[in-house]
Amino acid sequence: MSLPEDKLERWCDVLREVHTVERYLGKSLSLFAEIESEINNANRDEDKEHTLVLAFQHALQRGYASVEVILKRIFVMHQEPVPEGEMWRQDCLMKAFEATSHRVAIFSAQFKDDMDILRGFQHVAAHSYDDFSFRLAVPVAESVKRILPEFRVTLERFIAKQEDVEFPAGVENDTHEICTKSRDGVN
């Protein structure tokens, strides 16, 4: 049995945000490749490199911010408190790896190190925007390369477990169509 429309609709905001994560993290990888190419270019253009670095950091920040939006929505849907305070970002992410009495863990342990690296770089980009280090960005790009292909599948598995239904592989277009109709009031 696949995910029925009535159950899918309650997850549309999450699924739309998954698309945003994919878009921005995917863009961060192409920007990273351009930065690497520019650094290795004998005729290095520092202005172009700086613009690429800023765009790369923005894409990572926006991609990770969408991960946080997803997590907060899931916590609210399950009537769980959303972490607050000075360490809310770290607490929010760590909470996603834990099952509760209302839900299974959102992310598996395989994501933990990579998601934590991405969260940490979000902090660096926000507070040290002009002190970019390519050397420090390499592990972030590597983490994004591992996260990106699994992110949608991971969230779909989570939703399927929560709804106790099968979420067939490759249904992205169907879910996008249903969620777009729901958002636009076309149903």
Disulfide bonds with the S-S distance in Angstrom:
Cys12-Cys179 2.29
